[in-house]
Amino acid sequence: MAAVNLLIISMTGVTAVTNMDKPEEFFRQITFSCALLVHLFFESFQAQRLIDHSSLVHTSLTSVPWYQTSSRTRKILIFMIMKTREPCVLTAGKMYVISMDTFSTVSNNF
């Protein structure tokens, strides 16, 4: 969805520039671009929350006093720590990681 937003924002920007002599059409295109940017912000915000919370799971697991647990629990903890080493991320097209960092890059280029 984020990749589609970026594509539409770019096309809307080109359309707005070509319609600069028509103030009403220009304003409509700029408003639409801003609305898409706000939509992209909310997508990025939720994706960043996912990254933060999944990182928190790993941090919490590594701070467990494993030496006070049974051997079965230790094995489960090791498995869980291995699974949570990399945080969960949302991607656009399996190429573009959606986060607040990428949103700031997009908004600075806007």
N, C-alpha and C positions, 0 to 999 in steps of 0.2 A: 504494500500500500504506500509506503514511503517513497519508493521509486516512482510510482505513478504520480504522487504529489509533486515530486521534483520535476518530472517531465511536464506536467501541466503548468506548474509555476513558470518554467522556462518559456513554454509556448504562449502563456498569457502575457508574460513580459514583452515578448516580441510583438504580440498583437497590440499591446498598449503603446509601444514605441511607434508602431506604424500608424496608430490612430491619434497621435498627439494633436493633430489639427482639429479633432472632434472632441471637445472637452468632456461631453457627457459619456461617450464611449470609452475615453481614456480613464475617467474616474471609475467607471464600472469595472474595467479590467484590473485596475490597481486594487480596488476593493476586493475583487475575487482573489487576487494574488495574496492579499493580506489574510483573507479567510483561510486559504489553503495553508499559509504559514502557521496560523494559529492551530489548525488541525494537525499539522506536522509536529508542532510543539507538544500537543497532548499525547500523540503517539510516542514521541521521544521520551516524554516524562514517564509514561507507564513502562516503557522499555528500560529506562534507567532504574526505576524502582525494582524491576525484576532482577537486573544485574546486582543492585545493592543488596537485596534480600537473599539472593542465592549466594553471594559472597559472605554474608553474615552467617549462613548455615555452616559454611566451611570453617569460619573463624570460631563459631560456637563449638563445633565438633573437636577442633584442635585444642580447645581449652578444657575439655572434659578430663577429670582426673582418672585416666584410664588405668593407672596402676592400682586403683582401689576396686576394680571391677573383676568379674569372673573372666576366664579365658574365652568363653563363648561371646561375651559382650565385647571383649577386645577385638575379636575377629570381625564382628559386625561393625565396630567403630572403624577399623582399618578399611573395610570395604566402603563404608559411607564416606570416609575422608578421601579415598581414591575417586569416588564418583563425584564429589563436590569440589575437586581441585580447580576446575575451570568453571566460572560462573555461567549460568544460563543466559543466553542472549537472544534477542529477536533480530532477524536479518531480513533484508529486502532482497529477494532473489538469490539467497544463499551466498551473496557477495558483499553486501553492505550491512554492517552492524549498526543497528539503530540505537542511539543513546543521546544524551544531552551534549556530548562532545561533537557528535556529527551534526546535531541540530545547530549548534553554535557556528560550525563551519558553513552550513547551508545559509543560515541567516546573515552571516557576515558577507557572503557572496551575493545576497539578495540586494 
